[in-house]
Amino acid sequence: MSRPADHRSIRRVLLPSGKTIEVLYFEDLPDTTGVPGRDDTVEGLHVCPHCASKLVSPVAWEEAGPAHWDVTLHCPNCDWLGRGVFAEELVERFDEELDRGTEALVLDLQRLMRANMEDEIDRFVAALAADQIWPMDF
């Protein structure tokens, strides 16, 4: 198969059916267009440009070229919503930050579950000691 001489890159995509297709990218996008007035290279996409909250999360993202992503962002703190095309490296750093946040949330959830379980056990043991548990409770 002959390929056009003016393409930028080729990406092979494996479809759920098992077929492989080649996607040719022809346009040359700027490194980062992003949201106007925003320096994402310094702080990252997880920082809100309006309130400086570090809780910005992606609402949607899709490929916008061989090394760029079209990302819609939302800040839950001030309800800011923005969209831009960002370099893949910046989006990868954002993804890593999201992974760190997920890990922190999972650790907090595990601590909370453990504390709740310990509290339930303590109350059950106290009820047993006070002879407040009857067979009909089960």
Sequence and secondary structure as in RCSB ss.txt:
>XXXX:A:sequence
MSRPADHRSIRRVLLPSGKTIEVLYFEDLPDTTGVPGRDDTVEGLHVCPHCASKLVSPVAWEEAGPAHWDVTLHC
PNCDWLGRGVFAEELVERFDEELDRGTEALVLDLQRLMRANMEDEIDRFVAALAADQIWPMDF
>XXXX:A:secstr
    TT  EEEEEE TTS EEEEEE     S   STT  HHHH TTS TTT  S  EEEEEEEEETTEEEEEEE 
TTT  EEEEEEEHHHHHHHHHHHHHHHHHHHHHHHHHHHHHHHHHHHHHHHHHHTT   GGG 
